C-alpha cells in the first residue's frame, strides 16, 4: 500500500490524531484526503475535502460512502471517552462509547468495504489503544469499547482478505490530544504516532505498536493476570 497517489478518508479529522492523519497524508502525496467530522465547519486544514460524517449516524455514513467512492485508504479514528465505569456509570454514556468505537467503526467499514474492493482492495487503519488490552478503573466503559473495536479489527481482517484489503490496527499508550488533557502521565507526540502508523501501512503491516508502553503490554498479556491487575489479587 502506497500513500502517494492514494485517496484517503479520515474520520474525526477536525482535531487531535485525526487532524495529524489528514495533514501527514497530504504531506506524503495522497491525491485526495477526505477530512470528515460530525461538524464539518470545525475542519480547518487547507487542501482537504471536507465531508460530514458522524459514525453514530448511519445516514451520514452512507452519504459519505457515496460521495467518496474513490477511496483507497480508510482511517477509522473517530472516538469518544466519557470517563464512565461499567457497573456504576451512566448507561447512556456507556452505550455511546460502544456505539462510537464498535458499531460506528463497523458501520463505516460496511459502507466502505465495497468501495475499497471496487478500487483494488486498498487498506483500512483502525485507531485502537493500549486500553484495548487492559482495563483502567475510571474508564472501564472506554476499555470495553476499545477491546470490542480491537476484536472487530481482527474479524474484518479475516473477512476482507479475499478482496485484497489490508487491515491494520494501531495501538498506542497515552497520547497528547484533547481526549487525554486530564491524564497526568507521559504522553506520545501524536505526530510521531501517526508517522509510525503510516509507515506501517506502507510496509503492509497488520499491527502497529506505536510506543514502548504497548510493546511491553503486549508482552505482559501472556503472563498471569495478576501481573496486570494486582489490585484484585487476594480478594
Secondary structure, DSSP 8 states (H G I E B T S, - for coil): --STT-EEEESSTTSHHHHHHHHHHHHTT-SEEEEEESSGGG---TT-EEEE--TT-HHHHHHHHHHTTT-SEEEE---------TTTS-HHHHHHHHIIIIIIHHHHHHHHHHHHHHTT--EEEEE--GGGTS--TT-HHHHHHHHHHHHHHHHHHHHHGGGT-EEEEEE-S-BSSGGGTT--S--B-HHHHHHHHHHHHHTT-SEEE-SHHHHHHHHHTTS-HHHH-GGGTT-
